[in-house]
Amino acid sequence: MELFKRYIALLLIFIAIGLLWNTVVVYPLKIFVVFMHEVSHGLAAMLTGGDIIEIQINPQQGGHALTMGGSRFWTLTAGYLGSLMWGGIILLVAARTRWDKAASIIIGIGMIVIGIGFGKELFTVLFCIGFAVGLIAMGLFLPEAANDWVLRTIGVTSCLYAILDIKSDVLDRAHLRSDARMLSEITFLSTEMWGILWIVVAVALTFWFLYLAGKTRA
């Protein structure tokens, strides 16, 4: 019965996010996911021998990561799948560990470091600091249960946004210079094929993360 309740709770979060998707309630979480998308590009570049020049996000839920060097293939691949993986990790930390308060603080500190270090525009810096202060305050002063549910909501939103973002950028051709379009230029797969591949992977990973999150805590 307890296991069933955990899955029902995750399902309710998923439904609530979907119903509130185009409201101001979910908007900050969308911007956070865009931030993680761009950070993933930057980290991929660094891990393959490159450098991050700047990371920017904007109020229209867009952004870019300007990098130099590194593997172009892995840097481009890391955006959608990176934000999905970060969302899954945050969800699992919240659902299956007792590290919720520490996770909130660590994520907040990381946002401040990245926002100040690589953000060149005011919106990027202010959003990173504002969102981070909220997370750090939550980790320091609110009970574990509050941190747990906020982190679960962030994790589920990140997974859902990754799927919808791929669909919008690739299959609906919303952005002609999407990651998939740029990948198609350096590989033998078309933009649509990359989009389909990423959506299949994203949906599979999202259900896997939700399955793991519903299990008993470690």
PyMOL commands that place a pseudoatom at each C-alpha (Angstrom):
pseudoatom trace, name=CA, resn=MET, resi=1, chain=A, elem=C, hetatm=0, pos=[0.000, 0.000, 0.000]
pseudoatom trace, name=CA, resn=GLU, resi=2, chain=A, elem=C, hetatm=0, pos=[2.859, 2.397, 0.851]
pseudoatom trace, name=CA, resn=LEU, resi=3, chain=A, elem=C, hetatm=0, pos=[4.513, 1.705, -2.504]
pseudoatom trace, name=CA, resn=PHE, resi=4, chain=A, elem=C, hetatm=0, pos=[1.216, 2.372, -4.272]
pseudoatom trace, name=CA, resn=LYS, resi=5, chain=A, elem=C, hetatm=0, pos=[0.849, 5.715, -2.471]
pseudoatom trace, name=CA, resn=ARG, resi=6, chain=A, elem=C, hetatm=0, pos=[4.353, 6.761, -3.554]
pseudoatom trace, name=CA, resn=TYR, resi=7, chain=A, elem=C, hetatm=0, pos=[3.543, 6.142, -7.205]
pseudoatom trace, name=CA, resn=ILE, resi=8, chain=A, elem=C, hetatm=0, pos=[0.212, 7.932, -6.881]
pseudoatom trace, name=CA, resn=ALA, resi=9, chain=A, elem=C, hetatm=0, pos=[2.012, 10.937, -5.375]
pseudoatom trace, name=CA, resn=LEU, resi=10, chain=A, elem=C, hetatm=0, pos=[4.451, 11.062, -8.321]
pseudoatom trace, name=CA, resn=LEU, resi=11, chain=A, elem=C, hetatm=0, pos=[1.568, 10.733, -10.762]
pseudoatom trace, name=CA, resn=LEU, resi=12, chain=A, elem=C, hetatm=0, pos=[-0.261, 13.622, -9.088]
pseudoatom trace, name=CA, resn=ILE, resi=13, chain=A, elem=C, hetatm=0, pos=[2.855, 15.803, -9.361]
pseudoatom trace, name=CA, resn=PHE, resi=14, chain=A, elem=C, hetatm=0, pos=[3.135, 14.890, -13.043]
pseudoatom trace, name=CA, resn=ILE, resi=15, chain=A, elem=C, hetatm=0, pos=[-0.539, 15.750, -13.667]
pseudoatom trace, name=CA, resn=ALA, resi=16, chain=A, elem=C, hetatm=0, pos=[-0.364, 18.991, -11.690]
pseudoatom trace, name=CA, resn=ILE, resi=17, chain=A, elem=C, hetatm=0, pos=[2.679, 20.171, -13.647]
pseudoatom trace, name=CA, resn=GLY, resi=18, chain=A, elem=C, hetatm=0, pos=[0.918, 19.339, -16.889]
pseudoatom trace, name=CA, resn=LEU, resi=19, chain=A, elem=C, hetatm=0, pos=[-2.205, 21.288, -15.912]
pseudoatom trace, name=CA, resn=LEU, resi=20, chain=A, elem=C, hetatm=0, pos=[-0.157, 24.296, -14.773]
pseudoatom trace, name=CA, resn=TRP, resi=21, chain=A, elem=C, hetatm=0, pos=[2.323, 24.079, -17.661]
pseudoatom trace, name=CA, resn=ASN, resi=22, chain=A, elem=C, hetatm=0, pos=[1.556, 27.482, -19.191]
pseudoatom trace, name=CA, resn=THR, resi=23, chain=A, elem=C, hetatm=0, pos=[1.145, 29.354, -15.906]
pseudoatom trace, name=CA, resn=VAL, resi=24, chain=A, elem=C, hetatm=0, pos=[3.463, 31.519, -13.842]
pseudoatom trace, name=CA, resn=VAL, resi=25, chain=A, elem=C, hetatm=0, pos=[3.657, 28.709, -11.257]
pseudoatom trace, name=CA, resn=VAL, resi=26, chain=A, elem=C, hetatm=0, pos=[5.725, 26.440, -13.502]
pseudoatom trace, name=CA, resn=TYR, resi=27, chain=A, elem=C, hetatm=0, pos=[7.558, 29.226, -15.362]
pseudoatom trace, name=CA, resn=PRO, resi=28, chain=A, elem=C, hetatm=0, pos=[10.567, 29.451, -12.961]
pseudoatom trace, name=CA, resn=LEU, resi=29, chain=A, elem=C, hetatm=0, pos=[10.991, 25.678, -13.155]
pseudoatom trace, name=CA, resn=LYS, resi=30, chain=A, elem=C, hetatm=0, pos=[11.042, 25.859, -16.964]
pseudoatom trace, name=CA, resn=ILE, resi=31, chain=A, elem=C, hetatm=0, pos=[13.773, 28.504, -16.850]
pseudoatom trace, name=CA, resn=PHE, resi=32, chain=A, elem=C, hetatm=0, pos=[15.723, 26.312, -14.412]
pseudoatom trace, name=CA, resn=VAL, resi=33, chain=A, elem=C, hetatm=0, pos=[15.505, 23.384, -16.852]
pseudoatom trace, name=CA, resn=VAL, resi=34, chain=A, elem=C, hetatm=0, pos=[16.738, 25.626, -19.696]
pseudoatom trace, name=CA, resn=PHE, resi=35, chain=A, elem=C, hetatm=0, pos=[19.633, 26.599, -17.435]
pseudoatom trace, name=CA, resn=MET, resi=36, chain=A, elem=C, hetatm=0, pos=[20.489, 22.929, -16.826]
pseudoatom trace, name=CA, resn=HIS, resi=37, chain=A, elem=C, hetatm=0, pos=[20.236, 22.290, -20.589]
pseudoatom trace, name=CA, resn=GLU, resi=38, chain=A, elem=C, hetatm=0, pos=[22.855, 24.951, -21.290]
pseudoatom trace, name=CA, resn=VAL, resi=39, chain=A, elem=C, hetatm=0, pos=[25.040, 23.869, -18.367]
pseudoatom trace, name=CA, resn=SER, resi=40, chain=A, elem=C, hetatm=0, pos=[25.021, 20.333, -19.775]
pseudoatom trace, name=CA, resn=HIS, resi=41, chain=A, elem=C, hetatm=0, pos=[26.360, 21.663, -23.090]
pseudoatom trace, name=CA, resn=GLY, resi=42, chain=A, elem=C, hetatm=0, pos=[29.127, 23.435, -21.210]
pseudoatom trace, name=CA, resn=LEU, resi=43, chain=A, elem=C, hetatm=0, pos=[30.065, 20.461, -19.047]
pseudoatom trace, name=CA, resn=ALA, resi=44, chain=A, elem=C, hetatm=0, pos=[30.209, 18.187, -22.100]
pseudoatom trace, name=CA, resn=ALA, resi=45, chain=A, elem=C, hetatm=0, pos=[32.584, 20.609, -23.781]
pseudoatom trace, name=CA, resn=MET, resi=46, chain=A, elem=C, hetatm=0, pos=[34.820, 20.726, -20.695]
pseudoatom trace, name=CA, resn=LEU, resi=47, chain=A, elem=C, hetatm=0, pos=[34.825, 16.936, -20.261]
pseudoatom trace, name=CA, resn=THR, resi=48, chain=A, elem=C, hetatm=0, pos=[35.976, 16.515, -23.868]
pseudoatom trace, name=CA, resn=GLY, resi=49, chain=A, elem=C, hetatm=0, pos=[38.821, 19.009, -23.611]
pseudoatom trace, name=CA, resn=GLY, resi=50, chain=A, elem=C, hetatm=0, pos=[37.086, 22.324, -24.290]
pseudoatom trace, name=CA, resn=ASP, resi=51, chain=A, elem=C, hetatm=0, pos=[36.137, 25.390, -22.280]
pseudoatom trace, name=CA, resn=ILE, resi=52, chain=A, elem=C, hetatm=0, pos=[32.980, 27.301, -21.384]
pseudoatom trace, name=CA, resn=ILE, resi=53, chain=A, elem=C, hetatm=0, pos=[32.980, 30.898, -22.586]
pseudoatom trace, name=CA, resn=GLU, resi=54, chain=A, elem=C, hetatm=0, pos=[29.512, 31.890, -21.408]
pseudoatom trace, name=CA, resn=ILE, resi=55, chain=A, elem=C, hetatm=0, pos=[26.130, 30.461, -20.453]
pseudoatom trace, name=CA, resn=GLN, resi=56, chain=A, elem=C, hetatm=0, pos=[23.003, 32.516, -21.059]
pseudoatom trace, name=CA, resn=ILE, resi=57, chain=A, elem=C, hetatm=0, pos=[19.276, 32.068, -20.504]
pseudoatom trace, name=CA, resn=ASN, resi=58, chain=A, elem=C, hetatm=0, pos=[16.461, 34.482, -21.347]
pseudoatom trace, name=CA, resn=PRO, resi=59, chain=A, elem=C, hetatm=0, pos=[12.861, 35.151, -20.250]
pseudoatom trace, name=CA, resn=GLN, resi=60, chain=A, elem=C, hetatm=0, pos=[11.530, 33.502, -23.426]
pseudoatom trace, name=CA, resn=GLN, resi=61, chain=A, elem=C, hetatm=0, pos=[12.761, 30.087, -22.181]
pseudoatom trace, name=CA, resn=GLY, resi=62, chain=A, elem=C, hetatm=0, pos=[15.708, 30.127, -24.533]
pseudoatom trace, name=CA, resn=GLY, resi=63, chain=A, elem=C, hetatm=0, pos=[19.424, 30.283, -24.054]
pseudoatom trace, name=CA, resn=HIS, resi=64, chain=A, elem=C, hetatm=0, pos=[22.807, 29.288, -25.339]
pseudoatom trace, name=CA, resn=ALA, resi=65, chain=A, elem=C, hetatm=0, pos=[26.111, 27.894, -24.179]
pseudoatom trace, name=CA, resn=LEU, resi=66, chain=A, elem=C, hetatm=0, pos=[29.123, 29.382, -25.945]
pseudoatom trace, name=CA, resn=THR, resi=67, chain=A, elem=C, hetatm=0, pos=[32.004, 26.916, -25.775]
pseudoatom trace, name=CA, resn=MET, resi=68, chain=A, elem=C, hetatm=0, pos=[35.424, 26.584, -27.325]
pseudoatom trace, name=CA, resn=GLY, resi=69, chain=A, elem=C, hetatm=0, pos=[37.045, 23.280, -28.250]
pseudoatom trace, name=CA, resn=GLY, resi=70, chain=A, elem=C, hetatm=0, pos=[35.943, 19.856, -27.105]
pseudoatom trace, name=CA, resn=SER, resi=71, chain=A, elem=C, hetatm=0, pos=[33.827, 17.344, -28.997]
pseudoatom trace, name=CA, resn=ARG, resi=72, chain=A, elem=C, hetatm=0, pos=[31.097, 19.087, -30.982]
pseudoatom trace, name=CA, resn=PHE, resi=73, chain=A, elem=C, hetatm=0, pos=[29.126, 15.833, -31.156]
pseudoatom trace, name=CA, resn=TRP, resi=74, chain=A, elem=C, hetatm=0, pos=[29.020, 15.278, -27.394]
pseudoatom trace, name=CA, resn=THR, resi=75, chain=A, elem=C, hetatm=0, pos=[28.528, 18.967, -26.653]
pseudoatom trace, name=CA, resn=LEU, resi=76, chain=A, elem=C, hetatm=0, pos=[25.443, 19.112, -28.882]
pseudoatom trace, name=CA, resn=THR, resi=77, chain=A, elem=C, hetatm=0, pos=[24.111, 15.767, -27.620]
pseudoatom trace, name=CA, resn=ALA, resi=78, chain=A, elem=C, hetatm=0, pos=[24.401, 16.786, -23.969]
pseudoatom trace, name=CA, resn=GLY, resi=79, chain=A, elem=C, hetatm=0, pos=[21.723, 19.509, -23.994]
pseudoatom trace, name=CA, resn=TYR, resi=80, chain=A, elem=C, hetatm=0, pos=[18.381, 17.688, -24.070]
pseudoatom trace, name=CA, resn=LEU, resi=81, chain=A, elem=C, hetatm=0, pos=[19.658, 14.478, -22.537]
pseudoatom trace, name=CA, resn=GLY, resi=82, chain=A, elem=C, hetatm=0, pos=[21.704, 16.342, -19.943]
pseudoatom trace, name=CA, resn=SER, resi=83, chain=A, elem=C, hetatm=0, pos=[18.734, 18.281, -18.583]
pseudoatom trace, name=CA, resn=LEU, resi=84, chain=A, elem=C, hetatm=0, pos=[16.778, 15.028, -18.517]
pseudoatom trace, name=CA, resn=MET, resi=85, chain=A, elem=C, hetatm=0, pos=[19.535, 13.236, -16.605]
pseudoatom trace, name=CA, resn=TRP, resi=86, chain=A, elem=C, hetatm=0, pos=[19.854, 16.090, -14.103]
pseudoatom trace, name=CA, resn=GLY, resi=87, chain=A, elem=C, hetatm=0, pos=[16.107, 15.980, -13.554]
pseudoatom trace, name=CA, resn=GLY, resi=88, chain=A, elem=C, hetatm=0, pos=[16.215, 12.235, -13.012]
pseudoatom trace, name=CA, resn=ILE, resi=89, chain=A, elem=C, hetatm=0, pos=[19.097, 12.508, -10.547]
pseudoatom trace, name=CA, resn=ILE, resi=90, chain=A, elem=C, hetatm=0, pos=[17.331, 15.248, -8.576]
pseudoatom trace, name=CA, resn=LEU, resi=91, chain=A, elem=C, hetatm=0, pos=[14.142, 13.170, -8.505]
pseudoatom trace, name=CA, resn=LEU, resi=92, chain=A, elem=C, hetatm=0, pos=[15.965, 10.064, -7.276]
pseudoatom trace, name=CA, resn=VAL, resi=93, chain=A, elem=C, hetatm=0, pos=[17.922, 11.957, -4.617]
pseudoatom trace, name=CA, resn=ALA, resi=94, chain=A, elem=C, hetatm=0, pos=[14.644, 13.377, -3.300]
pseudoatom trace, name=CA, resn=ALA, resi=95, chain=A, elem=C, hetatm=0, pos=[12.675, 10.149, -3.472]
pseudoatom trace, name=CA, resn=ARG, resi=96, chain=A, elem=C, hetatm=0, pos=[15.235, 7.576, -2.391]
pseudoatom trace, name=CA, resn=THR, resi=97, chain=A, elem=C, hetatm=0, pos=[17.687, 9.284, -0.029]
pseudoatom trace, name=CA, resn=ARG, resi=98, chain=A, elem=C, hetatm=0, pos=[17.721, 11.511, 3.050]
pseudoatom trace, name=CA, resn=TRP, resi=99, chain=A, elem=C, hetatm=0, pos=[19.962, 14.084, 1.356]
pseudoatom trace, name=CA, resn=ASP, resi=100, chain=A, elem=C, hetatm=0, pos=[17.166, 16.459, 0.347]
pseudoatom trace, name=CA, resn=LYS, resi=101, chain=A, elem=C, hetatm=0, pos=[18.324, 19.467, 2.388]
pseudoatom trace, name=CA, resn=ALA, resi=102, chain=A, elem=C, hetatm=0, pos=[21.955, 19.016, 1.325]
pseudoatom trace, name=CA, resn=ALA, resi=103, chain=A, elem=C, hetatm=0, pos=[20.924, 18.637, -2.314]
pseudoatom trace, name=CA, resn=SER, resi=104, chain=A, elem=C, hetatm=0, pos=[18.965, 21.896, -2.238]
pseudoatom trace, name=CA, resn=ILE, resi=105, chain=A, elem=C, hetatm=0, pos=[21.963, 23.747, -0.835]
pseudoatom trace, name=CA, resn=ILE, resi=106, chain=A, elem=C, hetatm=0, pos=[24.443, 22.174, -3.272]
pseudoatom trace, name=CA, resn=ILE, resi=107, chain=A, elem=C, hetatm=0, pos=[22.266, 22.944, -6.310]
pseudoatom trace, name=CA, resn=GLY, resi=108, chain=A, elem=C, hetatm=0, pos=[21.848, 26.517, -5.092]
pseudoatom trace, name=CA, resn=ILE, resi=109, chain=A, elem=C, hetatm=0, pos=[25.565, 27.062, -4.587]
pseudoatom trace, name=CA, resn=GLY, resi=110, chain=A, elem=C, hetatm=0, pos=[26.287, 25.564, -8.008]
pseudoatom trace, name=CA, resn=MET, resi=111, chain=A, elem=C, hetatm=0, pos=[23.818, 27.958, -9.657]
pseudoatom trace, name=CA, resn=ILE, resi=112, chain=A, elem=C, hetatm=0, pos=[25.432, 30.982, -8.032]
pseudoatom trace, name=CA, resn=VAL, resi=113, chain=A, elem=C, hetatm=0, pos=[28.928, 29.904, -9.082]
pseudoatom trace, name=CA, resn=ILE, resi=114, chain=A, elem=C, hetatm=0, pos=[27.883, 29.227, -12.682]
pseudoatom trace, name=CA, resn=GLY, resi=115, chain=A, elem=C, hetatm=0, pos=[25.612, 32.262, -12.977]
pseudoatom trace, name=CA, resn=ILE, resi=116, chain=A, elem=C, hetatm=0, pos=[28.232, 34.705, -11.726]
pseudoatom trace, name=CA, resn=GLY, resi=117, chain=A, elem=C, hetatm=0, pos=[31.141, 32.939, -13.406]
pseudoatom trace, name=CA, resn=PHE, resi=118, chain=A, elem=C, hetatm=0, pos=[29.684, 32.438, -16.886]
pseudoatom trace, name=CA, resn=GLY, resi=119, chain=A, elem=C, hetatm=0, pos=[26.555, 34.598, -17.104]
pseudoatom trace, name=CA, resn=LYS, resi=120, chain=A, elem=C, hetatm=0, pos=[27.167, 37.770, -19.099]
pseudoatom trace, name=CA, resn=GLU, resi=121, chain=A, elem=C, hetatm=0, pos=[23.620, 39.120, -19.118]
pseudoatom trace, name=CA, resn=LEU, resi=122, chain=A, elem=C, hetatm=0, pos=[21.606, 40.510, -16.222]
pseudoatom trace, name=CA, resn=PHE, resi=123, chain=A, elem=C, hetatm=0, pos=[18.672, 38.096, -16.496]
pseudoatom trace, name=CA, resn=THR, resi=124, chain=A, elem=C, hetatm=0, pos=[20.967, 35.065, -16.265]
pseudoatom trace, name=CA, resn=VAL, resi=125, chain=A, elem=C, hetatm=0, pos=[22.772, 36.355, -13.196]
pseudoatom trace, name=CA, resn=LEU, resi=126, chain=A, elem=C, hetatm=0, pos=[19.631, 37.534, -11.402]
pseudoatom trace, name=CA, resn=PHE, resi=127, chain=A, elem=C, hetatm=0, pos=[17.699, 34.334, -12.093]
pseudoatom trace, name=CA, resn=CYS, resi=128, chain=A, elem=C, hetatm=0, pos=[20.572, 32.126, -10.923]
pseudoatom trace, name=CA, resn=ILE, resi=129, chain=A, elem=C, hetatm=0, pos=[21.028, 34.117, -7.726]
pseudoatom trace, name=CA, resn=GLY, resi=130, chain=A, elem=C, hetatm=0, pos=[17.292, 34.382, -7.015]
pseudoatom trace, name=CA, resn=PHE, resi=131, chain=A, elem=C, hetatm=0, pos=[16.512, 30.713, -7.641]
pseudoatom trace, name=CA, resn=ALA, resi=132, chain=A, elem=C, hetatm=0, pos=[19.646, 29.679, -5.750]
pseudoatom trace, name=CA, resn=VAL, resi=133, chain=A, elem=C, hetatm=0, pos=[18.840, 31.782, -2.694]
pseudoatom trace, name=CA, resn=GLY, resi=134, chain=A, elem=C, hetatm=0, pos=[15.427, 30.144, -2.564]
pseudoatom trace, name=CA, resn=LEU, resi=135, chain=A, elem=C, hetatm=0, pos=[16.939, 26.655, -2.716]
pseudoatom trace, name=CA, resn=ILE, resi=136, chain=A, elem=C, hetatm=0, pos=[19.627, 27.419, -0.132]
pseudoatom trace, name=CA, resn=ALA, resi=137, chain=A, elem=C, hetatm=0, pos=[17.107, 28.982, 2.259]
pseudoatom trace, name=CA, resn=MET, resi=138, chain=A, elem=C, hetatm=0, pos=[14.859, 25.966, 1.805]
pseudoatom trace, name=CA, resn=GLY, resi=139, chain=A, elem=C, hetatm=0, pos=[17.734, 23.618, 2.573]
pseudoatom trace, name=CA, resn=LEU, resi=140, chain=A, elem=C, hetatm=0, pos=[18.776, 25.566, 5.661]
pseudoatom trace, name=CA, resn=PHE, resi=141, chain=A, elem=C, hetatm=0, pos=[15.444, 26.424, 7.242]
pseudoatom trace, name=CA, resn=LEU, resi=142, chain=A, elem=C, hetatm=0, pos=[12.667, 24.161, 5.956]
pseudoatom trace, name=CA, resn=PRO, resi=143, chain=A, elem=C, hetatm=0, pos=[12.107, 20.544, 7.018]
pseudoatom trace, name=CA, resn=GLU, resi=144, chain=A, elem=C, hetatm=0, pos=[13.261, 17.615, 4.931]
pseudoatom trace, name=CA, resn=ALA, resi=145, chain=A, elem=C, hetatm=0, pos=[9.701, 16.921, 3.750]
pseudoatom trace, name=CA, resn=ALA, resi=146, chain=A, elem=C, hetatm=0, pos=[9.427, 20.367, 2.126]
pseudoatom trace, name=CA, resn=ASN, resi=147, chain=A, elem=C, hetatm=0, pos=[12.780, 19.944, 0.391]
pseudoatom trace, name=CA, resn=ASP, resi=148, chain=A, elem=C, hetatm=0, pos=[11.762, 16.458, -0.691]
pseudoatom trace, name=CA, resn=TRP, resi=149, chain=A, elem=C, hetatm=0, pos=[8.591, 17.536, -2.502]
pseudoatom trace, name=CA, resn=VAL, resi=150, chain=A, elem=C, hetatm=0, pos=[10.100, 20.639, -4.078]
pseudoatom trace, name=CA, resn=LEU, resi=151, chain=A, elem=C, hetatm=0, pos=[13.003, 18.597, -5.452]
pseudoatom trace, name=CA, resn=ARG, resi=152, chain=A, elem=C, hetatm=0, pos=[10.613, 15.922, -6.734]
pseudoatom trace, name=CA, resn=THR, resi=153, chain=A, elem=C, hetatm=0, pos=[8.641, 18.616, -8.514]
pseudoatom trace, name=CA, resn=ILE, resi=154, chain=A, elem=C, hetatm=0, pos=[11.822, 20.054, -10.054]
pseudoatom trace, name=CA, resn=GLY, resi=155, chain=A, elem=C, hetatm=0, pos=[12.908, 16.586, -11.151]
pseudoatom trace, name=CA, resn=VAL, resi=156, chain=A, elem=C, hetatm=0, pos=[9.578, 15.673, -12.739]
pseudoatom trace, name=CA, resn=THR, resi=157, chain=A, elem=C, hetatm=0, pos=[9.362, 19.073, -14.469]
pseudoatom trace, name=CA, resn=SER, resi=158, chain=A, elem=C, hetatm=0, pos=[12.843, 18.636, -15.898]
pseudoatom trace, name=CA, resn=CYS, resi=159, chain=A, elem=C, hetatm=0, pos=[11.987, 15.226, -17.343]
pseudoatom trace, name=CA, resn=LEU, resi=160, chain=A, elem=C, hetatm=0, pos=[8.690, 16.440, -18.816]
pseudoatom trace, name=CA, resn=TYR, resi=161, chain=A, elem=C, hetatm=0, pos=[10.208, 19.636, -20.218]
pseudoatom trace, name=CA, resn=ALA, resi=162, chain=A, elem=C, hetatm=0, pos=[12.994, 17.713, -21.936]
pseudoatom trace, name=CA, resn=ILE, resi=163, chain=A, elem=C, hetatm=0, pos=[10.445, 15.615, -23.848]
pseudoatom trace, name=CA, resn=LEU, resi=164, chain=A, elem=C, hetatm=0, pos=[8.299, 18.606, -24.869]
pseudoatom trace, name=CA, resn=ASP, resi=165, chain=A, elem=C, hetatm=0, pos=[11.370, 20.684, -25.734]
pseudoatom trace, name=CA, resn=ILE, resi=166, chain=A, elem=C, hetatm=0, pos=[12.639, 18.035, -28.130]
pseudoatom trace, name=CA, resn=LYS, resi=167, chain=A, elem=C, hetatm=0, pos=[9.226, 17.819, -29.785]
pseudoatom trace, name=CA, resn=SER, resi=168, chain=A, elem=C, hetatm=0, pos=[8.977, 21.586, -30.132]
pseudoatom trace, name=CA, resn=ASP, resi=169, chain=A, elem=C, hetatm=0, pos=[12.518, 22.175, -31.386]
pseudoatom trace, name=CA, resn=VAL, resi=170, chain=A, elem=C, hetatm=0, pos=[12.744, 19.212, -33.723]
pseudoatom trace, name=CA, resn=LEU, resi=171, chain=A, elem=C, hetatm=0, pos=[9.471, 17.657, -34.792]
pseudoatom trace, name=CA, resn=ASP, resi=172, chain=A, elem=C, hetatm=0, pos=[7.526, 20.939, -34.862]
pseudoatom trace, name=CA, resn=ARG, resi=173, chain=A, elem=C, hetatm=0, pos=[10.525, 22.774, -36.397]
pseudoatom trace, name=CA, resn=ALA, resi=174, chain=A, elem=C, hetatm=0, pos=[10.139, 25.597, -33.883]
pseudoatom trace, name=CA, resn=HIS, resi=175, chain=A, elem=C, hetatm=0, pos=[13.851, 26.415, -34.020]
pseudoatom trace, name=CA, resn=LEU, resi=176, chain=A, elem=C, hetatm=0, pos=[15.793, 26.041, -37.226]
pseudoatom trace, name=CA, resn=ARG, resi=177, chain=A, elem=C, hetatm=0, pos=[19.105, 26.058, -35.320]
pseudoatom trace, name=CA, resn=SER, resi=178, chain=A, elem=C, hetatm=0, pos=[18.168, 23.428, -32.760]
pseudoatom trace, name=CA, resn=ASP, resi=179, chain=A, elem=C, hetatm=0, pos=[20.716, 21.003, -31.353]
pseudoatom trace, name=CA, resn=ALA, resi=180, chain=A, elem=C, hetatm=0, pos=[19.278, 18.262, -33.545]
pseudoatom trace, name=CA, resn=ARG, resi=181, chain=A, elem=C, hetatm=0, pos=[19.619, 20.387, -36.689]
pseudoatom trace, name=CA, resn=MET, resi=182, chain=A, elem=C, hetatm=0, pos=[23.266, 21.132, -35.884]
pseudoatom trace, name=CA, resn=LEU, resi=183, chain=A, elem=C, hetatm=0, pos=[23.905, 17.445, -35.142]
pseudoatom trace, name=CA, resn=SER, resi=184, chain=A, elem=C, hetatm=0, pos=[22.406, 16.495, -38.484]
pseudoatom trace, name=CA, resn=GLU, resi=185, chain=A, elem=C, hetatm=0, pos=[24.995, 18.726, -40.140]
pseudoatom trace, name=CA, resn=ILE, resi=186, chain=A, elem=C, hetatm=0, pos=[27.897, 16.720, -38.699]
pseudoatom trace, name=CA, resn=THR, resi=187, chain=A, elem=C, hetatm=0, pos=[26.376, 13.199, -38.869]
pseudoatom trace, name=CA, resn=PHE, resi=188, chain=A, elem=C, hetatm=0, pos=[24.538, 10.998, -41.368]
pseudoatom trace, name=CA, resn=LEU, resi=189, chain=A, elem=C, hetatm=0, pos=[21.201, 11.259, -39.469]
pseudoatom trace, name=CA, resn=SER, resi=190, chain=A, elem=C, hetatm=0, pos=[18.555, 13.861, -40.306]
pseudoatom trace, name=CA, resn=THR, resi=191, chain=A, elem=C, hetatm=0, pos=[17.137, 16.394, -37.837]
pseudoatom trace, name=CA, resn=GLU, resi=192, chain=A, elem=C, hetatm=0, pos=[13.926, 14.378, -37.575]
pseudoatom trace, name=CA, resn=MET, resi=193, chain=A, elem=C, hetatm=0, pos=[15.797, 11.138, -36.903]
pseudoatom trace, name=CA, resn=TRP, resi=194, chain=A, elem=C, hetatm=0, pos=[17.739, 12.743, -34.080]
pseudoatom trace, name=CA, resn=GLY, resi=195, chain=A, elem=C, hetatm=0, pos=[14.478, 14.122, -32.688]
pseudoatom trace, name=CA, resn=ILE, resi=196, chain=A, elem=C, hetatm=0, pos=[12.758, 10.741, -32.788]
pseudoatom trace, name=CA, resn=LEU, resi=197, chain=A, elem=C, hetatm=0, pos=[15.786, 9.044, -31.222]
pseudoatom trace, name=CA, resn=TRP, resi=198, chain=A, elem=C, hetatm=0, pos=[15.981, 11.587, -28.408]
pseudoatom trace, name=CA, resn=ILE, resi=199, chain=A, elem=C, hetatm=0, pos=[12.246, 11.423, -27.706]
pseudoatom trace, name=CA, resn=VAL, resi=200, chain=A, elem=C, hetatm=0, pos=[12.350, 7.621, -27.467]
pseudoatom trace, name=CA, resn=VAL, resi=201, chain=A, elem=C, hetatm=0, pos=[15.315, 7.807, -25.081]
pseudoatom trace, name=CA, resn=ALA, resi=202, chain=A, elem=C, hetatm=0, pos=[13.741, 10.655, -23.095]
pseudoatom trace, name=CA, resn=VAL, resi=203, chain=A, elem=C, hetatm=0, pos=[10.394, 8.886, -22.640]
pseudoatom trace, name=CA, resn=ALA, resi=204, chain=A, elem=C, hetatm=0, pos=[12.100, 5.622, -21.661]
pseudoatom trace, name=CA, resn=LEU, resi=205, chain=A, elem=C, hetatm=0, pos=[14.383, 7.335, -19.151]
pseudoatom trace, name=CA, resn=THR, resi=206, chain=A, elem=C, hetatm=0, pos=[11.517, 9.371, -17.687]
pseudoatom trace, name=CA, resn=PHE, resi=207, chain=A, elem=C, hetatm=0, pos=[9.449, 6.249, -16.971]
pseudoatom trace, name=CA, resn=TRP, resi=208, chain=A, elem=C, hetatm=0, pos=[12.555, 4.517, -15.590]
pseudoatom trace, name=CA, resn=PHE, resi=209, chain=A, elem=C, hetatm=0, pos=[13.261, 7.437, -13.249]
pseudoatom trace, name=CA, resn=LEU, resi=210, chain=A, elem=C, hetatm=0, pos=[9.634, 7.508, -12.120]
pseudoatom trace, name=CA, resn=TYR, resi=211, chain=A, elem=C, hetatm=0, pos=[9.726, 3.750, -11.508]
pseudoatom trace, name=CA, resn=LEU, resi=212, chain=A, elem=C, hetatm=0, pos=[12.892, 4.004, -9.422]
pseudoatom trace, name=CA, resn=ALA, resi=213, chain=A, elem=C, hetatm=0, pos=[11.595, 7.043, -7.552]
pseudoatom trace, name=CA, resn=GLY, resi=214, chain=A, elem=C, hetatm=0, pos=[8.515, 5.141, -6.426]
pseudoatom trace, name=CA, resn=LYS, resi=215, chain=A, elem=C, hetatm=0, pos=[10.519, 2.376, -4.777]
pseudoatom trace, name=CA, resn=THR, resi=216, chain=A, elem=C, hetatm=0, pos=[11.363, 2.237, -1.077]
pseudoatom trace, name=CA, resn=ARG, resi=217, chain=A, elem=C, hetatm=0, pos=[14.001, 4.672, 0.113]
pseudoatom trace, name=CA, resn=ALA, resi=218, chain=A, elem=C, hetatm=0, pos=[17.571, 3.480, 0.593]
for i in range(1, 218): cmd.bond("trace and resi %d" % i, "trace and resi %d" % (i + 1))
show_as sticks, trace
zoom trace
